[in-house]
Amino acid sequence: MDFDSIKAGDASPKNSSSICNKGTLIEANTFAHCGKAKSWNSFNRLNYQESSHGSLPRVADPKENGEAGNDAADSMCFTDLPAALVSEILARLDPKGLGIVSCVSTGLQALATDHHGWKKFYCERWGLPSVPIGPLVPSGTPDGRSWKTLFVDREFQSKSFMGRFSVDILRGHDEDVRTVFLLASANLIFTGGHDSVVRMWDMEEGLLIDESRPFGCTIRAIAADSRLLITGGSKAFIQCWRATEGASHLFHISGIGTNQNSEFRLWGHEGPVTCLALDSARIYSGSWDMTVRVWDRAQMNCVQKFMHADWVMALAPHGNTVASTAGKDAYVWDLGSGELTTIISRAHVGNAYSVARTHLADVLFTGGEDGAIRLFDVSEMSGNENIKPAATWVPHTGPVHSLAFEYPWLVSASSDGRIALIDLRKILTPPNSRQFRVKTIDPSAIEPPQRMLHGFGCYLFSVDIGADRIICGGEDGAVRVWNFSEALEIEKRALALKSLRQENRMRRKKAQVEMNANGRRADQCSVAMKRNQLKGDKSATWQIKRSINDKVKS
């Protein structure tokens, strides 16, 4: 809104647009061409209005009225700018800045809360929600939650992994568990292993919901979203299940009492399928036949094939590219042209077993046989250039078999029986609101993992992370689930208890100071004597009352 200096007794339409209350400070808007002199003139006129508030009307000075009109013409409020310009200005802010703007005034709160930037902030960190929540509108979702609310809730949950947790153990597999997958949006966990059976668990209750028939091969890879579940194993086919409409748990993997069209297989690989991934339009699969195949989800046929020089151990799609590891090298392929855009030679000492990517930028995380985790910036590299890692961690003493990323946490599982959690907030930083980048840092100065989960005593083959859960599977056949959902509540209660104890300590200290001022001893014995004396007085009073009552009764 535009603030004008209103003179008492002046009721002209030019000077009656708004009223400045007492204590209001008028500042020159940064978007208006107003210098310091005009800003101070406005401030002085406001002070004069405050001093004359409630006094008799005075005759307005025409010269001052002219100056006030010129200042009002030159000044401009932020909300008076064109809507497209306001939206562009807000788009330049980061989440913290946009949140601060929403606290300035009611008008700015409406603009900042409904701004489309919150959707961008959410999607560049965690991607679009897995479960369709209806047609997304610019101001929010059909269930009433805005994109700002979704972002704040998810950011709040990401802080829980440094808090306390509980561990649930899911037992059902007879042999080692080779792969786990967490579909947090549907509260489902999928597991598979050497016993050739795929099992589906309830994430909240920890109960077995359904299990497939034995496929006669080791299940090595699982991927799922709200519409499709796929698994791959050592028999070179991809087993697929479509989501069942009206089902309480999306999929019927047992195949009992379901439509036959909901279960099918994809053939094409000539060796065991080792890794799988999904996006909204494609299926990605890697195999020991040294190929990565891309399948069209609508036609369910192979549309692209990328050849490697060794067995493909892991893959991770991102946008219009897919990254993979084979042997000691890592690759990035362009889906549009079908060409190899980046190759990282000798990414590890030994084979590169795992790979992960983020929604933020073109960065690549790899885990290898040497127990190291490396971060590569592949945003501007191409061809056969010798790409050096931007960061390196060595949290494990054995091969890193699995990596998973959920902003801002990178999680790794190793054959040494430990899980490492690495916070990447200090590594990935947005210089502006449009693009994330990797900080230029010294690899030798990288901080160690913020947390290590250990005590398994067995090889760990697979790990996954959700909003407030971490799951892993290993050679003992058990699936462990770390639940951090109550970590922040526990921390709040602990802080409240700590604050209460601090307050009680200050009260005791104040009481001791008062006793010292009165010339009394401040040690514990004097305090105890005082308490006993008070108790004695109470007992004496009670005895007197009892004797009086006895006399009255007699």
N, C-alpha and C positions, 0 to 999 in steps of 0.2 A: 504494500500500500504506500501511497505518497504522503509524506508528512509536510504540512504547511504551517507557518507561524501565524496564529490567529490572534489578532488584537482585540482586547475587550471593547465591546461597543461597535466593532466593525462587523457588519452582517452582510457584506457584499458577497455575491455568488462566487467571485474569484477566490475569496479567501475562506470559504466554508467547506472545503472538501474533506477535512479531517481535523481531529482534535488531538493535541499532544498532552498527555497526562503529566502530572508532576513527577519529576525524576527521570523522564524519558530523555535519552541522548540521541541527538540527530547527527549522523555521520554522512559524509559525502560518499555516494555509491561509487564503487570502483569502475563501474561500466559507464558512468556519466562523466563528462568532461568538466569536473569541478575541482578546483585547486584547493589548497589548504585555507586560503583566505576566505573563500565562500563557506567552507565547512565551519570555520571558527565564527563567521558572522551568524550562521544559522544557530550555532551553539549559544552565542551571546544573546541573540534575540529570545531564545528559549529561556535562558536564565532571567531575562527581564520579565518574561511572562510569568515565571514562577514567583518573582518578588512582588509582582502586582496582582497575584491571584487573590481574588476575593475583595479587592479594593474597588474604589469608585471608577466608573468608566472614564477613560481619558480620550482626548482627541487624537485620532490616528494621524501620523505624519505621512503625507503623500509620498515623500521620498523613500521612507521605509517600506511603504506598501509596494512601491515600484521595485525595490530591491528584492522583497519577498517574492513578488511575482516572477522576477527573473530567475531566482534560485529554484523556485518550483518548476519552472520550465526546463532548467538545466538538469535538475536532479531526476533520477529514474529509479524505481524500485526493481529488485531482481525479478519479481513475479510479473512485472509489466512488460518484460521482454517477450518476444515471440516464442511460442511454445516449442518450435523446432530448435531455437537457440538455447532455451533452458534445458531441453533434453540433451543437447550436445554438451553443454557445460557439466551437467550431472554425470554424463557418461565418462568424463575425464577423471572422476573421483574413484578412489578405492573403496572397499566396503566400510572401512573405518570413517573415511571422510563423508560418505553418503549417510552413514548413521548419525554423524554429528550434525549434518545439515537438517536431518529430519527432527532434531531436537530444538531448532531455533524458533520456529513458530508453527502455528497450526497449518497455515498455507503451505509452508515448505515441507511439513511432515507429510501432507497428502501427496505432494509432488515426489518426494524422495522415497516414500514407502511403495508407491505404485510404479516407480520407475522400472523400465525393462532391464536395467543394469543388474538387478538382483538375480534375474534368471541367468544372465551371462556369468555372474560370479559363481552361481551354483553349478552350472553345466561345465564350466572350465575346470572345476575341481572334482566333481563327482559324476559328471555326465547326466543325461536325462534320467528321471526315475524309471526303474525297470518295469513297474506295473503301471499300465495306462491309467491315468486319473481323469480321463475325459478330455475334451478339447480344451487346450490351454489358452487362456485369455491373457492379454497383456497385464492386467491388474492382479491376477492370481489364478487359483485353481477352483474347479467347481465345488470342492468340499469346503471352501471358505478360507483356506490357508493361502496367504500370499507367498510370492517367491522370497520375500524378505524373511517371513516366518520359517520357511523351509531352510533357508541358508543359515539363519541364526541357530535353529535347532541342530542342524548337522554340524555346524562349527562347535557348538557346545558339546556334542557327543564325542567329537574328535579329541577332546581334552581328557576323556575318561581313561585312556590307556596308560596313564601314569598313576592311576589310583589303585585301590584295592580290587580284588577279583575273587571269584569262586570258580572252581574247576569241576566240570561234569565229565564223566567217562561213559562213552557209548560203546557197549559191547554187543557184538552180533557177528562179526567176521571171524572166521575160523583161522585165517592166515593173515599175512601182512597186508596192510592197507596202502595201496599205491597212489591213490588220488582222492582228494576231497574237494567239494565245491559248496560254497555258501550262497544261497539265494535269500539274502536278508529281507528283501521286500515282500517275500511270501513266507518268511519264517521256516524255510526248508534247508536241510543239509543233505547232500548227496555224497555217497562214498562208494568206492569200488576197490578191488584188489585181486590178490592171487586166487581167491576162492571163486572167481568168475561171476559173482553176483553183485548187482547194483542195489543199494539200499537207500531208502528215503526216510529221513528223520525229522521230527518236529523240533525246531530250534529252541522254543521256549520250554517245552516239557521234557525234552530229551528222550522221547519215546519213538520206537520204530513204527513208521506209518505203513510202509509197503516195501516189498522187495521183488526183484525180477527173478525169472527162472535162470538157471546157470547157462552161460553162453559157451562154456568149454574153453575159455581163454582168460588170460590175465587182463583185468580192466586197468588201463593205464591213463586214461584221460576222461574228464567229464566237463561239460559246459551246459549252461541252461539260462533261460530267461523266462518271462511270463508266458511265452507261447510255445517254446520248443525245448526239449531235453535231448542231448546227444552224448553218446559215450563211444569210446574207441578202445581197442585192445589188440592182442597179438594175432588175431585172425584177419586183419586187413580190411575189415568193414566198419562202417559207422552205424551204430544202432540209434534210432531216433524215435521219440515219442512226442506227439502233438498234445497240447494242453486240452483237457476235457472241459467243455462248457458246463458250468453248474457244479463242478467237482469242488469239494472242500479243500483239497490239497493239489489242485492243478493237474497232476499226472496220475495215471493208473499204470504203473510200470509192471505190475504182475500180469496184466493182460486178461484178467478174469472179468467177464461181464462188460467188456468195453468194445467199442467199434474197432473192427480190424484195420480200418484206414488210419487210425491214430498211431499205429506202430509200423515202422518201415525201416529199411536199411539202404545205405549208400555204398556202392561198390566202385572201386577205381584204383585204390592203392595196391601195391604189390608186396607190401611188408607191414609189419605191426604199426598201428597208429599210436603215436606217442604223445601228441598234444592236440588240443581242440580249442576253438574260440568262436564267439558269435558276435554279430552286430545286427542292426535292424534289417539288413538286406542280404547278408552273406554268411556262409559257414566257412571256417578256416580249419584245415587239418594238416598235420605234419606227420611224417612217417619215416621208418628206417629204409624206405626205398629212395631216400635222398630227395624227396619232393615235398613242396608245400602246395596244396591244392585249395582253390577257392571255388565254393559252390554257391549257386544262386538259390536263395531260399524260396522264391516263388516257383521255379521250375524244378528244383531239387536235382540239378545236373552240374557237372564240373565245367566251369567257364575259364579257368586259368590254372596254369601249372608252372611252378618255379623250381628249377633244378639246382641242386647243391652238390658240393664235392664230398659230403660225408652224411652220416645219419642225422636227420633233423631231430633235435632233442626238445626244443621249445619254440613257441611263437607268441606274438602279441600284436594285434592290429591297433591302428590309431589313425582315424580319419581315412584318407585315401592311400595309406601305406600299411604294410605289414612287416614286422621285424621277426627274424628267426635266428636260431643258433644251430650250427652244424660243425662238429669237430671243435677246433679252437677258435673259430671265427664267428662273427655276428654279421647279419645282413639286413638291409632295409630295401624293400621292393615297392615300386610304385604300381598301384592297381590300375591307374588310368592308361599308362603306356606299356605296362608289363615288363619294365626294365628294372635292372638293379641300379639303385641310386646311391647306395652307400655300402661299403664293406669295411669291417673292422677286423684287420688281420691280427691273429694271436691276442685275442681279447684277454685270455687267461693262460696261465702255465698249466697246460692240460686242457681237457675238454670244457666247453661252456655248456652247463647243464640247464640253466634257467634264464629267463628273460622277463622283464616287466616294463610297462610304459605308463605314462600319466596322461590325463586329459589336458594338462597345462601347457606343455610345450613339446618340441621334438627332442626329447631326451630318452635315453635308453639305459636301463639297469640290467646288468648281467651278473650271474653267479656261476662260479666254476669249480673245477676239481681242486684248485689250490686253496679253497676256503675263503676266497676274496669276493667282495661285491664291488662292482665298478659302475660309475656313472659316466656316460658318454653324451656329449652334445652333438646331435646329428642334424641340427637345423640348417646349417650352411655347408656341410661337407657332402661330397659326392665322389663317385669314381673309386679309384683304388688308393686314396690318400691314406697316409698313416695317421690315424686319429688317436690322440692320446686321451686317457681318461681324465675327466674334470675332477673326479673325486674317487677315493678308494677306501674301503673299509675291510678289515680282516678280523671279523668277530668269531670265526669258526676255525676249528682245527681239522675239519673234514670237508668233503665236497658239499657245496651248496646245491641241494637238489630242487629247491622250489623257492620262488619269489612271488610276493603279492603286494600290491600297492593300493592303499586307500588314503586319500589326502588327509593329513600330511605324512602318513606312516608308511614306511617300507618294511615288510616283514620277510624274514628268511628262515628256512628250515634246513638243517644239515644232518649229515650222518653222525656227527658228534653228539646228537641227542639234545641240541639246544635250539632255541628260537630267539632271534635278535630283532629288536624294534628300533628303527632309526627314524628320528623326526627330521623332516626335510624342509621345515619352514625357513631355516637359515640358509638353505642351499637354493631353493627355488624362490625367487623374489620378483614381484611385478614392478618394473620401473615406471609404468603407467598402467592405466586400467585396461589397455587394449591387448597387451601381450606379456606373457611370462618369459623369463629368460633365466639362464643359469649364471650365478655369480662367478666372477673371476676369482678363484680362490686357490690357495696353495694346497695341493693334495696332502702334503705332510702335516698340515694343520687341521685336518678333519677331526671333528669330535667323535669319540667312540659312540656306539649305540646307547641310546638312553635307557634301554631296559633289556635284560636277558631272562628268558624263561627256560628253566632247565630242570633236571631231575627225572628224566624219562628212562635213561639207561638203555636206549635202543636207537636204531637208525630211524630218522624221520625222512619220509619221502615226499610229503606234500603239505602245504599250508595255505590257508586262505583267511581273509580278514573282511569283516562287515562293519556296520555302523558302531557296534559295541561288543563284537564277538571276534575271537580268534580261534580257528579250528586247525587241527593237524592230525595226520595219520602216520603210523610207522610200522615197524616189523613185528610188534607185539600184537597186532590185530585190533588194538583199541583206538577209538577216536576221542580225542580230548577237546573239550570246548571251554575256553576261558570266557567267563561272563563278566564284563565290566559295566553292566547297565546300572549298578547301584554305586559305582565308585564315587561319583560326584556328590551323591546324597550322603554317603559315609563321610566324605571329606568335609561337607558342610556341617554335619553333626560334630565332627572332631574339632573344627574351628570354633563352633559355638561353645563346646565344652572348654576349650582352651581359653576363650574369652571370659567365660564364667569364672574359671580358676584364677585368671589374672585379676578380675574384679574383686574376688574374695581376698586375694593376696594384698591388693591395695587397701581394702578396708581394714584388714588386720594391721597393716603398717600404719595406717592413720590412727587406729585405736592405740597402738603402742606409743606413737608420738604424743597423743593427748595424755596418756598415763605418765609419760616422762615429764610433761609440762606440769602435772599435778604433784610431782615429787614421789611418785610410786614406782615400784619395781616393774620393769617391762618384760621380765622373763616369764616362762611358761608356768612357773610355780605360782606367781602372783595372780596370773589369770585364772588358774585352776582354783586358788583360794577364793577368788571373787565369785566364781561360779558356785562353789560349794556353799559360800555364805548366802548367796541368793536362794539356793535350794533349801538351806536351813531355815531361812526366814519364811519360805513358803510352807514348810512342814509345821513350823510353830503356829502360823496363822490357821492352818487346817485343824490343829489340835484345839486351839481356842474356840473355833467355830463348833467343833464336836462337843466340847464341854458345855457350851451354851445350849446346844440342841438337847443334850441329856437333861439339863436343868429344866428346860421347857417341857419335855416329855414327863418328867417326874411331877 
